[in-house]
Amino acid sequence: MSDRASMPPWEVALNKYWVSYMAKTSARDKMFRFAQYAMRAIYFQLQQSGAPKDTTKWAKHVYKTLSTGRKFARMGKFIDNWYKAYKHLKKKAIALETPKDIINLLSLLVYIADMIFYFWDALAWMEAAKVSSFPGMKVKHRRNQWNAIRYGLKMIKGTFQIQYDKPGSIAYYSHRRIAVKSALDFMNPMSSLKYYKLNDGQIGVLGVVTSSIAIYDDFNK
């Protein structure tokens, strides 16, 4: 008899869904992202409700620390995305003859945009952690620009894929969630670039929603 067969149902579920899930680095990042944006929304609520300054300051410190910590955990991820783009380009020639060709091109562009974003993200961590500074490079602005570009491309790709998926299929719902999540995530960097203004509460709620979608998709893989 296997160990799992002798486990009570709650322990089987815990091992299958939580322990296995949290073993993945990407999964832990999504959970930290959820906590970061939840705390940002809480910080805004505390600020608006006139909570004690020490409590408000603590909430801001927690969400800023989570944000900086996530940037550190992603250090070097731009190399991973460069390699994904390289492998993708090596396997699939660039063409625009069929819908599949367009999806392949959009996938390549997403890898490239992710790569450039994570490069600026690494520099942003160095500045936030006071490890180094890059005067004149507008690191925060460049990071926000490429964050908007990558989410815009993911939104376009997901929307395009839906047109060729069988309605009601697993792929259809997965691509629809990606399109919706990317559209919502797109709003954050666009606010940072001052195309419109979102407050900390709105950004926090959007982040919680998109993090929940990402976690749900991870559990369904």
Disulfide bonds with the S-S distance in Angstrom:
none
